[in-house]
Structure formats: structure tokens, C-alpha cells
């Protein structure tokens, strides 16, 4: 499966050892994960500003992300369907890849349910539907 993770799930998986962390580990082992420079930059910005993570740790995290995800720069027009314009960058990557799934906790994306052929679900729904873990 081709999967795009939203920034909030990536951050949650890096900062906590909870469900998002488990989902990311499973997906790294079993699926193809994709990320864009825009998402990487947003992750780094939030780690610096919101979580006040040290530069040395951010460098290590960035290396991990670059190894776990294939970086793609989507071409073409960024969609304008999401209420939060930044979330359109996530949709753009998914559309460009013809991704199977976007995993997110973002209500603006989740309210769409689907974008083209890409299903938009939470980490919990991903685990319940694909791995029968409740």
C-alpha cells in the first residue's frame, strides 16, 4: 500500500510511544511511505517551536524520516478542497502518488473521508481495519 502520513501523526509517533508510533512502525515494515519536503519542513518547524526539541535531536529525527519515507515532490496544481489550506499539501502528495491511504488525526482532512481514490483515516481506524487490532 502507498501511504501518506499527515504531520500530526508523524509528530505524535515521534514524541509518544502510543498508537501513532505503533502504526508508523507497522507501516515502515509493511508498506511504502511517502513524504514531501513541505511535510518534512512542517514536522521540523513544529518540533522546534511547539516541542522545543534540541537541534541535534531534530537532525537525528530528520535522518530517520528521510530513511523511513520516500521523499517525493508532487508536480501540478495544489488542490483547494480542504478548509485548512495547509492540508491541501497533504492531498497534493496523495493525489500525485495515487496513494491508497492518508493517515491523519486532522479533522479537516478526516471530514473529507476520501480524496479521489485515497481513503483518509485515523491511526486507530487503520489498525482496526487493516490489522484487526482494537
C-alpha positions as CSV (number, residue, x, y, z in Angstrom):
1,X,0.0,0.0,0.0
2,X,1.1,3.6,-0.7
3,X,0.6,5.6,2.4
4,X,0.9,9.3,3.3
5,X,1.1,10.3,6.9
6,X,-0.1,13.8,8.0
7,X,2.2,15.9,10.0
8,X,0.3,15.4,13.2
9,X,0.6,11.6,13.1
10,X,4.3,11.8,12.4
11,X,4.8,14.2,15.3
12,X,2.7,12.0,17.6
13,X,4.7,8.9,16.6
14,X,8.0,10.7,17.3
15,X,7.0,12.3,20.6
16,X,5.0,9.5,22.2
17,X,5.1,5.7,22.2
18,X,1.4,5.4,21.6
19,X,-0.8,4.3,18.8
20,X,0.7,6.6,16.1
21,X,4.1,5.2,17.0
22,X,2.8,1.6,16.5
23,X,1.1,2.5,13.3
24,X,4.3,4.1,11.9
25,X,6.4,1.0,12.8
26,X,3.9,-1.4,11.2
27,X,3.7,0.8,8.1
28,X,7.5,1.1,7.8
29,X,7.8,-2.7,7.8
30,X,4.8,-3.5,5.5
31,X,4.0,-0.6,3.2
32,X,5.5,2.2,1.1
33,X,5.6,5.5,2.9
34,X,5.9,8.8,1.1
35,X,6.6,12.4,2.3
36,X,7.2,15.7,0.7
37,X,9.7,18.5,1.5
38,X,6.7,20.5,2.7
39,X,5.7,17.9,5.2
40,X,9.3,17.5,6.4
41,X,9.6,21.2,6.9
42,X,6.4,21.4,8.8
43,X,7.5,18.5,11.1
44,X,10.8,20.2,11.8
45,X,9.2,23.6,12.4
46,X,6.7,22.1,14.9
47,X,9.4,20.1,16.7
48,X,11.5,23.3,17.1
49,X,8.6,25.7,18.1
50,X,6.0,23.5,19.8
51,X,8.1,20.8,21.4
52,X,11.4,22.8,21.8
53,X,13.4,19.8,20.7
54,X,17.2,20.3,20.5
55,X,18.8,20.9,17.1
56,X,20.9,17.7,17.5
57,X,17.8,15.6,18.1
58,X,16.0,17.3,15.2
59,X,18.8,16.4,12.9
60,X,18.6,12.7,14.1
61,X,14.8,12.8,13.6
62,X,15.1,14.2,10.1
63,X,17.6,11.5,9.2
64,X,15.1,8.9,10.5
65,X,12.2,10.4,8.4
66,X,14.4,10.6,5.3
67,X,15.2,6.8,5.7
68,X,11.7,5.7,6.6
69,X,9.8,7.7,3.9
70,X,10.5,8.2,0.2
71,X,10.6,11.9,-0.5
72,X,8.6,13.0,-3.5
73,X,8.0,16.4,-4.8
74,X,4.5,16.4,-6.3
75,X,4.0,18.3,-9.6
76,X,1.0,20.1,-10.8
77,X,-1.6,22.3,-9.0
78,X,-2.2,22.0,-5.3
79,X,-5.8,21.1,-4.7
80,X,-8.0,23.6,-2.9
81,X,-10.7,21.4,-1.4
82,X,-9.6,21.4,2.3
83,X,-10.8,24.0,4.8
84,X,-7.2,24.3,6.1
85,X,-5.2,25.4,3.1
86,X,-2.0,23.8,4.5
87,X,-3.7,20.4,4.4
88,X,-4.0,20.7,0.7
89,X,-0.3,20.0,0.6
90,X,-1.0,16.5,2.1
91,X,-3.8,16.0,-0.5
92,X,-1.4,17.1,-3.3
93,X,1.2,14.5,-2.4
94,X,-1.5,11.8,-2.1
95,X,-3.0,12.8,-5.5
96,X,0.3,12.8,-7.2
97,X,1.2,9.4,-5.9
98,X,-2.3,8.0,-6.3
99,X,-1.9,6.9,-2.6
100,X,-4.1,4.3,-1.1
101,X,-4.4,5.9,2.3
102,X,-3.7,9.2,4.2
103,X,-3.3,8.6,7.9
104,X,-4.2,11.6,9.9
105,X,-5.8,12.9,13.1
106,X,-6.7,16.2,11.4
107,X,-10.5,16.8,11.4
108,X,-10.3,19.0,8.3
109,X,-8.8,16.0,6.3
110,X,-10.9,13.4,8.1
111,X,-14.1,15.2,7.2
112,X,-13.3,14.6,3.5
113,X,-13.2,10.8,4.1
114,X,-11.8,10.3,0.6
115,X,-9.9,12.4,-1.9
116,X,-10.1,11.0,-5.4
117,X,-9.2,7.3,-4.7
118,X,-7.3,7.9,-1.5
119,X,-9.0,7.0,1.7
120,X,-8.5,9.3,4.7
121,X,-8.5,7.6,8.1
122,X,-7.2,7.9,11.6
123,X,-4.4,5.7,13.0
124,X,-7.0,3.8,15.1
125,X,-9.2,3.1,12.1
126,X,-6.1,2.0,10.1
127,X,-5.2,-0.6,12.9
128,X,-8.8,-1.8,13.3
129,X,-9.4,-2.2,9.5
130,X,-6.0,-3.5,8.4
131,X,-4.7,-5.3,11.4
132,X,-7.9,-6.2,13.3
133,X,-6.4,-4.5,16.4
134,X,-9.0,-2.7,18.6
